[in-house]
Amino acid sequence: VLKHLRHLNFTNNMGEQVTFDECGDLVGNYSIINWHLSPEDGSIVFKEVGYYNVYAKKGERLFINEEKILWSGFSRE
């Protein structure tokens, strides 16, 4: 499987290019999204609370801003 992943790339259903590096790891940057139902109208609210940057140094690739996260029951903790 790894042999084939190294040469695989495609466009997903959102129009984003998906590729893998020579180790079979996904290449790209990712947003960490927190979502909840709006208390006003029940619509789904999406909010970026962090990211994963595959090109950053190890130890700096993942960032999450915990202050932006809204938990179940609209709690911040």
PyMOL Python script that loads the backbone (N, CA, C, O; Angstrom):
from pymol import cmd

cmd.read_pdbstr("""\
ATOM      1  N   VAL A   1       0.834  -1.193   0.000  1.00  0.00           N
ATOM      2  CA  VAL A   1       0.000   0.000   0.000  1.00  0.00           C
ATOM      3  C   VAL A   1       0.879   1.257   0.000  1.00  0.00           C
ATOM      4  O   VAL A   1       0.625   2.197  -0.753  1.00  0.00           O
ATOM      5  N   LEU A   2       1.909   1.266   0.846  1.00  0.00           N
ATOM      6  CA  LEU A   2       2.782   2.442   0.932  1.00  0.00           C
ATOM      7  C   LEU A   2       3.423   2.753  -0.419  1.00  0.00           C
ATOM      8  O   LEU A   2       3.558   3.917  -0.794  1.00  0.00           O
ATOM      9  N   LYS A   3       3.809   1.724  -1.135  1.00  0.00           N
ATOM     10  CA  LYS A   3       4.419   1.906  -2.459  1.00  0.00           C
ATOM     11  C   LYS A   3       3.491   2.705  -3.380  1.00  0.00           C
ATOM     12  O   LYS A   3       3.944   3.569  -4.131  1.00  0.00           O
ATOM     13  N   HIS A   4       2.207   2.412  -3.315  1.00  0.00           N
ATOM     14  CA  HIS A   4       1.237   3.093  -4.168  1.00  0.00           C
ATOM     15  C   HIS A   4       0.892   4.493  -3.655  1.00  0.00           C
ATOM     16  O   HIS A   4       0.647   5.402  -4.448  1.00  0.00           O
ATOM     17  N   LEU A   5       0.873   4.670  -2.318  1.00  0.00           N
ATOM     18  CA  LEU A   5       0.574   5.989  -1.751  1.00  0.00           C
ATOM     19  C   LEU A   5       1.603   7.033  -2.172  1.00  0.00           C
ATOM     20  O   LEU A   5       1.264   8.194  -2.398  1.00  0.00           O
ATOM     21  N   ARG A   6       2.856   6.614  -2.275  1.00  0.00           N
ATOM     22  CA  ARG A   6       3.925   7.555  -2.628  1.00  0.00           C
ATOM     23  C   ARG A   6       3.698   8.220  -3.980  1.00  0.00           C
ATOM     24  O   ARG A   6       4.212   9.311  -4.228  1.00  0.00           O
ATOM     25  N   HIS A   7       2.939   7.579  -4.848  1.00  0.00           N
ATOM     26  CA  HIS A   7       2.729   8.104  -6.192  1.00  0.00           C
ATOM     27  C   HIS A   7       1.292   8.564  -6.422  1.00  0.00           C
ATOM     28  O   HIS A   7       0.909   8.892  -7.545  1.00  0.00           O
ATOM     29  N   LEU A   8       0.506   8.585  -5.360  1.00  0.00           N
ATOM     30  CA  LEU A   8      -0.905   8.928  -5.494  1.00  0.00           C
ATOM     31  C   LEU A   8      -1.123  10.417  -5.272  1.00  0.00           C
ATOM     32  O   LEU A   8      -0.605  10.989  -4.313  1.00  0.00           O
ATOM     33  N   ASN A   9      -1.878  11.035  -6.143  1.00  0.00           N
ATOM     34  CA  ASN A   9      -2.373  12.390  -5.910  1.00  0.00           C
ATOM     35  C   ASN A   9      -3.674  12.528  -6.679  1.00  0.00           C
ATOM     36  O   ASN A   9      -3.845  11.969  -7.763  1.00  0.00           O
ATOM     37  N   PHE A  10      -4.587  13.288  -6.088  1.00  0.00           N
ATOM     38  CA  PHE A  10      -5.908  13.440  -6.683  1.00  0.00           C
ATOM     39  C   PHE A  10      -6.552  14.713  -6.160  1.00  0.00           C
ATOM     40  O   PHE A  10      -6.045  15.342  -5.231  1.00  0.00           O
ATOM     41  N   THR A  11      -7.656  15.081  -6.755  1.00  0.00           N
ATOM     42  CA  THR A  11      -8.446  16.218  -6.305  1.00  0.00           C
ATOM     43  C   THR A  11      -9.675  15.677  -5.590  1.00  0.00           C
ATOM     44  O   THR A  11     -10.425  14.878  -6.150  1.00  0.00           O
ATOM     45  N   ASN A  12      -9.882  16.116  -4.342  1.00  0.00           N
ATOM     46  CA  ASN A  12     -11.027  15.619  -3.575  1.00  0.00           C
ATOM     47  C   ASN A  12     -12.313  16.328  -4.006  1.00  0.00           C
ATOM     48  O   ASN A  12     -12.293  17.186  -4.889  1.00  0.00           O
ATOM     49  N   ASN A  13     -13.427  15.958  -3.375  1.00  0.00           N
ATOM     50  CA  ASN A  13     -14.724  16.520  -3.785  1.00  0.00           C
ATOM     51  C   ASN A  13     -14.891  18.001  -3.430  1.00  0.00           C
ATOM     52  O   ASN A  13     -15.882  18.619  -3.820  1.00  0.00           O
ATOM     53  N   MET A  14     -13.933  18.576  -2.696  1.00  0.00           N
ATOM     54  CA  MET A  14     -13.971  20.011  -2.393  1.00  0.00           C
ATOM     55  C   MET A  14     -13.033  20.791  -3.313  1.00  0.00           C
ATOM     56  O   MET A  14     -12.845  21.995  -3.143  1.00  0.00           O
ATOM     57  N   GLY A  15     -12.441  20.088  -4.299  1.00  0.00           N
ATOM     58  CA  GLY A  15     -11.551  20.738  -5.244  1.00  0.00           C
ATOM     59  C   GLY A  15     -10.134  20.935  -4.747  1.00  0.00           C
ATOM     60  O   GLY A  15      -9.361  21.666  -5.366  1.00  0.00           O
ATOM     61  N   GLU A  16      -9.771  20.293  -3.629  1.00  0.00           N
ATOM     62  CA  GLU A  16      -8.436  20.435  -3.067  1.00  0.00           C
ATOM     63  C   GLU A  16      -7.537  19.310  -3.576  1.00  0.00           C
ATOM     64  O   GLU A  16      -7.966  18.164  -3.711  1.00  0.00           O
ATOM     65  N   GLN A  17      -6.283  19.664  -3.855  1.00  0.00           N
ATOM     66  CA  GLN A  17      -5.317  18.674  -4.309  1.00  0.00           C
ATOM     67  C   GLN A  17      -4.826  17.869  -3.104  1.00  0.00           C
ATOM     68  O   GLN A  17      -4.447  18.448  -2.086  1.00  0.00           O
ATOM     69  N   VAL A  18      -4.831  16.551  -3.214  1.00  0.00           N
ATOM     70  CA  VAL A  18      -4.367  15.664  -2.150  1.00  0.00           C
ATOM     71  C   VAL A  18      -3.159  14.908  -2.679  1.00  0.00           C
ATOM     72  O   VAL A  18      -3.245  14.227  -3.701  1.00  0.00           O
ATOM     73  N   THR A  19      -2.022  15.029  -1.977  1.00  0.00           N
ATOM     74  CA  THR A  19      -0.802  14.337  -2.383  1.00  0.00           C
ATOM     75  C   THR A  19      -0.135  13.724  -1.162  1.00  0.00           C
ATOM     76  O   THR A  19      -0.422  14.098  -0.025  1.00  0.00           O
ATOM     77  N   PHE A  20       0.752  12.785  -1.412  1.00  0.00           N
ATOM     78  CA  PHE A  20       1.495  12.107  -0.362  1.00  0.00           C
ATOM     79  C   PHE A  20       2.983  12.253  -0.644  1.00  0.00           C
ATOM     80  O   PHE A  20       3.396  12.297  -1.803  1.00  0.00           O
ATOM     81  N   ASP A  21       3.794  12.329   0.421  1.00  0.00           N
ATOM     82  CA  ASP A  21       5.235  12.450   0.236  1.00  0.00           C
ATOM     83  C   ASP A  21       5.873  11.070   0.073  1.00  0.00           C
ATOM     84  O   ASP A  21       5.173  10.059   0.011  1.00  0.00           O
ATOM     85  N   GLU A  22       7.196  11.037   0.005  1.00  0.00           N
ATOM     86  CA  GLU A  22       7.916   9.785  -0.223  1.00  0.00           C
ATOM     87  C   GLU A  22       7.764   8.786   0.919  1.00  0.00           C
ATOM     88  O   GLU A  22       8.039   7.599   0.744  1.00  0.00           O
ATOM     89  N   CYS A  23       7.324   9.260   2.097  1.00  0.00           N
ATOM     90  CA  CYS A  23       7.088   8.360   3.234  1.00  0.00           C
ATOM     91  C   CYS A  23       5.631   7.903   3.304  1.00  0.00           C
ATOM     92  O   CYS A  23       5.274   7.103   4.169  1.00  0.00           O
ATOM     93  N   GLY A  24       4.795   8.402   2.406  1.00  0.00           N
ATOM     94  CA  GLY A  24       3.379   8.045   2.420  1.00  0.00           C
ATOM     95  C   GLY A  24       2.539   8.949   3.301  1.00  0.00           C
ATOM     96  O   GLY A  24       1.362   8.673   3.535  1.00  0.00           O
ATOM     97  N   ASP A  25       3.143  10.046   3.798  1.00  0.00           N
ATOM     98  CA  ASP A  25       2.417  10.992   4.652  1.00  0.00           C
ATOM     99  C   ASP A  25       1.691  12.018   3.790  1.00  0.00           C
ATOM    100  O   ASP A  25       2.191  12.436   2.746  1.00  0.00           O
ATOM    101  N   LEU A  26       0.508  12.417   4.242  1.00  0.00           N
ATOM    102  CA  LEU A  26      -0.249  13.455   3.545  1.00  0.00           C
ATOM    103  C   LEU A  26       0.515  14.765   3.554  1.00  0.00           C
ATOM    104  O   LEU A  26       1.079  15.150   4.579  1.00  0.00           O
ATOM    105  N   VAL A  27       0.538  15.447   2.431  1.00  0.00           N
ATOM    106  CA  VAL A  27       1.212  16.732   2.319  1.00  0.00           C
ATOM    107  C   VAL A  27       0.149  17.821   2.303  1.00  0.00           C
ATOM    108  O   VAL A  27      -0.805  17.761   1.527  1.00  0.00           O
ATOM    109  N   GLY A  28       0.320  18.806   3.161  1.00  0.00           N
ATOM    110  CA  GLY A  28      -0.634  19.904   3.168  1.00  0.00           C
ATOM    111  C   GLY A  28      -0.729  20.568   4.520  1.00  0.00           C
ATOM    112  O   GLY A  28      -0.098  20.146   5.488  1.00  0.00           O
ATOM    113  N   ASN A  29      -1.521  21.604   4.567  1.00  0.00           N
ATOM    114  CA  ASN A  29      -1.808  22.313   5.806  1.00  0.00           C
ATOM    115  C   ASN A  29      -3.284  22.142   6.097  1.00  0.00           C
ATOM    116  O   ASN A  29      -4.102  22.069   5.180  1.00  0.00           O
ATOM    117  N   TYR A  30      -3.624  22.079   7.368  1.00  0.00           N
ATOM    118  CA  TYR A  30      -4.993  21.780   7.747  1.00  0.00           C
ATOM    119  C   TYR A  30      -5.473  22.757   8.802  1.00  0.00           C
ATOM    120  O   TYR A  30      -4.724  23.121   9.708  1.00  0.00           O
ATOM    121  N   SER A  31      -6.707  23.177   8.686  1.00  0.00           N
ATOM    122  CA  SER A  31      -7.342  24.011   9.705  1.00  0.00           C
ATOM    123  C   SER A  31      -8.035  23.100  10.704  1.00  0.00           C
ATOM    124  O   SER A  31      -8.658  22.110  10.321  1.00  0.00           O
ATOM    125  N   ILE A  32      -7.928  23.435  11.987  1.00  0.00           N
ATOM    126  CA  ILE A  32      -8.658  22.734  13.038  1.00  0.00           C
ATOM    127  C   ILE A  32      -9.945  23.529  13.239  1.00  0.00           C
ATOM    128  O   ILE A  32      -9.906  24.706  13.595  1.00  0.00           O
ATOM    129  N   ILE A  33     -11.082  22.880  13.008  1.00  0.00           N
ATOM    130  CA  ILE A  33     -12.374  23.558  13.038  1.00  0.00           C
ATOM    131  C   ILE A  33     -13.207  23.075  14.224  1.00  0.00           C
ATOM    132  O   ILE A  33     -13.345  21.874  14.456  1.00  0.00           O
ATOM    133  N   ASN A  34     -13.751  24.024  14.960  1.00  0.00           N
ATOM    134  CA  ASN A  34     -14.696  23.753  16.046  1.00  0.00           C
ATOM    135  C   ASN A  34     -16.078  24.111  15.507  1.00  0.00           C
ATOM    136  O   ASN A  34     -16.261  25.178  14.921  1.00  0.00           O
ATOM    137  N   TRP A  35     -17.040  23.230  15.704  1.00  0.00           N
ATOM    138  CA  TRP A  35     -18.388  23.562  15.231  1.00  0.00           C
ATOM    139  C   TRP A  35     -19.411  23.273  16.314  1.00  0.00           C
ATOM    140  O   TRP A  35     -19.241  22.370  17.133  1.00  0.00           O
ATOM    141  N   HIS A  36     -20.470  24.055  16.298  1.00  0.00           N
ATOM    142  CA  HIS A  36     -21.556  23.908  17.266  1.00  0.00           C
ATOM    143  C   HIS A  36     -22.831  24.496  16.662  1.00  0.00           C
ATOM    144  O   HIS A  36     -22.798  25.184  15.641  1.00  0.00           O
ATOM    145  N   LEU A  37     -23.932  24.212  17.308  1.00  0.00           N
ATOM    146  CA  LEU A  37     -25.207  24.780  16.872  1.00  0.00           C
ATOM    147  C   LEU A  37     -25.362  26.170  17.465  1.00  0.00           C
ATOM    148  O   LEU A  37     -25.097  26.383  18.648  1.00  0.00           O
ATOM    149  N   SER A  38     -25.786  27.101  16.651  1.00  0.00           N
ATOM    150  CA  SER A  38     -25.996  28.471  17.098  1.00  0.00           C
ATOM    151  C   SER A  38     -27.157  28.509  18.088  1.00  0.00           C
ATOM    152  O   SER A  38     -28.201  27.913  17.824  1.00  0.00           O
ATOM    153  N   PRO A  39     -26.999  29.200  19.231  1.00  0.00           N
ATOM    154  CA  PRO A  39     -28.106  29.310  20.180  1.00  0.00           C
ATOM    155  C   PRO A  39     -29.236  30.200  19.644  1.00  0.00           C
ATOM    156  O   PRO A  39     -30.370  30.115  20.113  1.00  0.00           O
ATOM    157  N   GLU A  40     -28.921  31.055  18.660  1.00  0.00           N
ATOM    158  CA  GLU A  40     -29.933  31.965  18.116  1.00  0.00           C
ATOM    159  C   GLU A  40     -30.906  31.264  17.173  1.00  0.00           C
ATOM    160  O   GLU A  40     -32.123  31.378  17.322  1.00  0.00           O
ATOM    161  N   ASP A  41     -30.353  30.532  16.196  1.00  0.00           N
ATOM    162  CA  ASP A  41     -31.239  29.958  15.176  1.00  0.00           C
ATOM    163  C   ASP A  41     -31.012  28.472  14.901  1.00  0.00           C
ATOM    164  O   ASP A  41     -31.650  27.904  14.015  1.00  0.00           O
ATOM    165  N   GLY A  42     -30.112  27.839  15.647  1.00  0.00           N
ATOM    166  CA  GLY A  42     -29.876  26.404  15.475  1.00  0.00           C
ATOM    167  C   GLY A  42     -29.031  26.041  14.267  1.00  0.00           C
ATOM    168  O   GLY A  42     -28.840  24.861  13.974  1.00  0.00           O
ATOM    169  N   SER A  43     -28.517  27.057  13.557  1.00  0.00           N
ATOM    170  CA  SER A  43     -27.652  26.764  12.411  1.00  0.00           C
ATOM    171  C   SER A  43     -26.285  26.285  12.915  1.00  0.00           C
ATOM    172  O   SER A  43     -25.921  26.514  14.068  1.00  0.00           O
ATOM    173  N   ILE A  44     -25.547  25.628  12.043  1.00  0.00           N
ATOM    174  CA  ILE A  44     -24.215  25.153  12.416  1.00  0.00           C
ATOM    175  C   ILE A  44     -23.212  26.282  12.208  1.00  0.00           C
ATOM    176  O   ILE A  44     -23.165  26.902  11.146  1.00  0.00           O
ATOM    177  N   VAL A  45     -22.414  26.535  13.239  1.00  0.00           N
ATOM    178  CA  VAL A  45     -21.391  27.574  13.202  1.00  0.00           C
ATOM    179  C   VAL A  45     -20.027  26.886  13.170  1.00  0.00           C
ATOM    180  O   VAL A  45     -19.740  26.036  14.012  1.00  0.00           O
ATOM    181  N   PHE A  46     -19.188  27.250  12.203  1.00  0.00           N
ATOM    182  CA  PHE A  46     -17.840  26.712  12.080  1.00  0.00           C
ATOM    183  C   PHE A  46     -16.849  27.813  12.435  1.00  0.00           C
ATOM    184  O   PHE A  46     -16.975  28.947  11.973  1.00  0.00           O
ATOM    185  N   LYS A  47     -15.853  27.465  13.268  1.00  0.00           N
ATOM    186  CA  LYS A  47     -14.858  28.455  13.665  1.00  0.00           C
ATOM    187  C   LYS A  47     -13.484  27.796  13.664  1.00  0.00           C
ATOM    188  O   LYS A  47     -13.298  26.738  14.263  1.00  0.00           O
ATOM    189  N   GLU A  48     -12.525  28.423  12.990  1.00  0.00           N
ATOM    190  CA  GLU A  48     -11.158  27.896  12.996  1.00  0.00           C
ATOM    191  C   GLU A  48     -10.542  28.167  14.362  1.00  0.00           C
ATOM    192  O   GLU A  48     -10.527  29.306  14.828  1.00  0.00           O
ATOM    193  N   VAL A  49     -10.035  27.119  15.002  1.00  0.00           N
ATOM    194  CA  VAL A  49      -9.437  27.254  16.329  1.00  0.00           C
ATOM    195  C   VAL A  49      -7.957  26.869  16.337  1.00  0.00           C
ATOM    196  O   VAL A  49      -7.299  26.931  17.376  1.00  0.00           O
ATOM    197  N   GLY A  50      -7.446  26.477  15.188  1.00  0.00           N
ATOM    198  CA  GLY A  50      -6.042  26.101  15.115  1.00  0.00           C
ATOM    199  C   GLY A  50      -5.681  25.609  13.732  1.00  0.00           C
ATOM    200  O   GLY A  50      -6.457  25.730  12.784  1.00  0.00           O
ATOM    201  N   TYR A  51      -4.478  25.046  13.635  1.00  0.00           N
ATOM    202  CA  TYR A  51      -4.016  24.544  12.344  1.00  0.00           C
ATOM    203  C   TYR A  51      -2.946  23.476  12.534  1.00  0.00           C
ATOM    204  O   TYR A  51      -2.363  23.336  13.609  1.00  0.00           O
ATOM    205  N   TYR A  52      -2.710  22.743  11.480  1.00  0.00           N
ATOM    206  CA  TYR A  52      -1.591  21.805  11.386  1.00  0.00           C
ATOM    207  C   TYR A  52      -0.829  22.187  10.130  1.00  0.00           C
ATOM    208  O   TYR A  52      -1.387  22.181   9.033  1.00  0.00           O
ATOM    209  N   ASN A  53       0.444  22.517  10.290  1.00  0.00           N
ATOM    210  CA  ASN A  53       1.288  22.933   9.173  1.00  0.00           C
ATOM    211  C   ASN A  53       2.359  21.876   8.956  1.00  0.00           C
ATOM    212  O   ASN A  53       3.311  21.786   9.730  1.00  0.00           O
ATOM    213  N   VAL A  54       2.210  21.093   7.926  1.00  0.00           N
ATOM    214  CA  VAL A  54       3.123  19.987   7.658  1.00  0.00           C
ATOM    215  C   VAL A  54       4.539  20.473   7.358  1.00  0.00           C
ATOM    216  O   VAL A  54       5.494  19.709   7.502  1.00  0.00           O
ATOM    217  N   TYR A  55       4.689  21.726   6.945  1.00  0.00           N
ATOM    218  CA  TYR A  55       5.998  22.254   6.581  1.00  0.00           C
ATOM    219  C   TYR A  55       6.750  22.878   7.760  1.00  0.00           C
ATOM    220  O   TYR A  55       7.930  23.204   7.631  1.00  0.00           O
ATOM    221  N   ALA A  56       6.095  23.047   8.888  1.00  0.00           N
ATOM    222  CA  ALA A  56       6.746  23.628  10.068  1.00  0.00           C
ATOM    223  C   ALA A  56       7.683  22.606  10.714  1.00  0.00           C
ATOM    224  O   ALA A  56       7.615  21.412  10.422  1.00  0.00           O
ATOM    225  N   LYS A  57       8.557  23.095  11.593  1.00  0.00           N
ATOM    226  CA  LYS A  57       9.466  22.204  12.316  1.00  0.00           C
ATOM    227  C   LYS A  57       8.670  21.293  13.241  1.00  0.00           C
ATOM    228  O   LYS A  57       7.584  21.653  13.696  1.00  0.00           O
ATOM    229  N   LYS A  58       9.216  20.110  13.516  1.00  0.00           N
ATOM    230  CA  LYS A  58       8.570  19.211  14.472  1.00  0.00           C
ATOM    231  C   LYS A  58       8.428  19.946  15.795  1.00  0.00           C
ATOM    232  O   LYS A  58       9.333  20.669  16.213  1.00  0.00           O
ATOM    233  N   GLY A  59       7.300  19.761  16.445  1.00  0.00           N
ATOM    234  CA  GLY A  59       7.014  20.459  17.687  1.00  0.00           C
ATOM    235  C   GLY A  59       6.287  21.777  17.469  1.00  0.00           C
ATOM    236  O   GLY A  59       5.737  22.346  18.412  1.00  0.00           O
ATOM    237  N   GLU A  60       6.281  22.269  16.229  1.00  0.00           N
ATOM    238  CA  GLU A  60       5.599  23.520  15.902  1.00  0.00           C
ATOM    239  C   GLU A  60       4.528  23.321  14.836  1.00  0.00           C
ATOM    240  O   GLU A  60       3.942  24.293  14.360  1.00  0.00           O
ATOM    241  N   ARG A  61       4.271  22.089  14.464  1.00  0.00           N
ATOM    242  CA  ARG A  61       3.332  21.814  13.371  1.00  0.00           C
ATOM    243  C   ARG A  61       1.873  21.989  13.784  1.00  0.00           C
ATOM    244  O   ARG A  61       1.042  22.401  12.975  1.00  0.00           O
ATOM    245  N   LEU A  62       1.562  21.679  15.029  1.00  0.00           N
ATOM    246  CA  LEU A  62       0.180  21.750  15.501  1.00  0.00           C
ATOM    247  C   LEU A  62       0.006  22.933  16.438  1.00  0.00           C
ATOM    248  O   LEU A  62       0.771  23.104  17.387  1.00  0.00           O
ATOM    249  N   PHE A  63      -1.009  23.750  16.164  1.00  0.00           N
ATOM    250  CA  PHE A  63      -1.351  24.867  17.044  1.00  0.00           C
ATOM    251  C   PHE A  63      -2.853  24.850  17.258  1.00  0.00           C
ATOM    252  O   PHE A  63      -3.626  24.798  16.301  1.00  0.00           O
ATOM    253  N   ILE A  64      -3.266  24.895  18.525  1.00  0.00           N
ATOM    254  CA  ILE A  64      -4.686  24.991  18.862  1.00  0.00           C
ATOM    255  C   ILE A  64      -4.859  26.117  19.871  1.00  0.00           C
ATOM    256  O   ILE A  64      -4.212  26.125  20.918  1.00  0.00           O
ATOM    257  N   ASN A  65      -5.731  27.063  19.556  1.00  0.00           N
ATOM    258  CA  ASN A  65      -6.047  28.160  20.460  1.00  0.00           C
ATOM    259  C   ASN A  65      -7.245  27.718  21.303  1.00  0.00           C
ATOM    260  O   ASN A  65      -8.395  27.843  20.882  1.00  0.00           O
ATOM    261  N   GLU A  66      -6.960  27.203  22.489  1.00  0.00           N
ATOM    262  CA  GLU A  66      -8.006  26.645  23.349  1.00  0.00           C
ATOM    263  C   GLU A  66      -9.042  27.685  23.764  1.00  0.00           C
ATOM    264  O   GLU A  66     -10.183  27.333  24.064  1.00  0.00           O
ATOM    265  N   GLU A  67      -8.661  28.962  23.785  1.00  0.00           N
ATOM    266  CA  GLU A  67      -9.606  30.017  24.164  1.00  0.00           C
ATOM    267  C   GLU A  67     -10.725  30.183  23.139  1.00  0.00           C
ATOM    268  O   GLU A  67     -11.788  30.709  23.468  1.00  0.00           O
ATOM    269  N   LYS A  68     -10.502  29.744  21.910  1.00  0.00           N
ATOM    270  CA  LYS A  68     -11.518  29.863  20.865  1.00  0.00           C
ATOM    271  C   LYS A  68     -12.485  28.679  20.840  1.00  0.00           C
ATOM    272  O   LYS A  68     -13.523  28.745  20.182  1.00  0.00           O
ATOM    273  N   ILE A  69     -12.154  27.602  21.547  1.00  0.00           N
ATOM    274  CA  ILE A  69     -12.988  26.398  21.493  1.00  0.00           C
ATOM    275  C   ILE A  69     -14.250  26.589  22.322  1.00  0.00           C
ATOM    276  O   ILE A  69     -14.193  27.040  23.466  1.00  0.00           O
ATOM    277  N   LEU A  70     -15.377  26.245  21.738  1.00  0.00           N
ATOM    278  CA  LEU A  70     -16.657  26.280  22.431  1.00  0.00           C
ATOM    279  C   LEU A  70     -17.128  24.841  22.573  1.00  0.00           C
ATOM    280  O   LEU A  70     -17.404  24.172  21.577  1.00  0.00           O
ATOM    281  N   TRP A  71     -17.219  24.363  23.821  1.00  0.00           N
ATOM    282  CA  TRP A  71     -17.586  22.978  24.094  1.00  0.00           C
ATOM    283  C   TRP A  71     -19.101  22.827  24.179  1.00  0.00           C
ATOM    284  O   TRP A  71     -19.840  23.810  24.130  1.00  0.00           O
ATOM    285  N   SER A  72     -19.539  21.612  24.304  1.00  0.00           N
ATOM    286  CA  SER A  72     -20.967  21.303  24.438  1.00  0.00           C
ATOM    287  C   SER A  72     -21.575  22.122  25.572  1.00  0.00           C
ATOM    288  O   SER A  72     -20.962  22.272  26.629  1.00  0.00           O
ATOM    289  N   GLY A  73     -22.756  22.641  25.360  1.00  0.00           N
ATOM    290  CA  GLY A  73     -23.406  23.483  26.359  1.00  0.00           C
ATOM    291  C   GLY A  73     -22.868  24.901  26.362  1.00  0.00           C
ATOM    292  O   GLY A  73     -23.121  25.660  27.297  1.00  0.00           O
ATOM    293  N   PHE A  74     -22.124  25.268  25.317  1.00  0.00           N
ATOM    294  CA  PHE A  74     -21.541  26.600  25.148  1.00  0.00           C
ATOM    295  C   PHE A  74     -20.531  26.943  26.233  1.00  0.00           C
ATOM    296  O   PHE A  74     -20.356  28.109  26.587  1.00  0.00           O
ATOM    297  N   SER A  75     -19.864  25.913  26.759  1.00  0.00           N
ATOM    298  CA  SER A  75     -18.840  26.084  27.782  1.00  0.00           C
ATOM    299  C   SER A  75     -17.487  26.358  27.130  1.00  0.00           C
ATOM    300  O   SER A  75     -17.220  25.867  26.033  1.00  0.00           O
ATOM    301  N   ARG A  76     -16.650  27.122  27.780  1.00  0.00           N
ATOM    302  CA  ARG A  76     -15.281  27.380  27.320  1.00  0.00           C
ATOM    303  C   ARG A  76     -14.294  26.427  27.989  1.00  0.00           C
ATOM    304  O   ARG A  76     -13.101  26.467  27.686  1.00  0.00           O
ATOM    305  N   GLU A  77     -14.767  25.576  28.890  1.00  0.00           N
ATOM    306  CA  GLU A  77     -13.889  24.623  29.594  1.00  0.00           C
ATOM    307  C   GLU A  77     -14.311  23.212  29.322  1.00  0.00           C
ATOM    308  O   GLU A  77     -13.693  22.274  29.827  1.00  0.00           O
TER     309      GLU A  77
END
""", "prot")
cmd.dss("prot")
cmd.show_as("cartoon", "prot")
cmd.util.cbc("prot")
cmd.orient("prot")
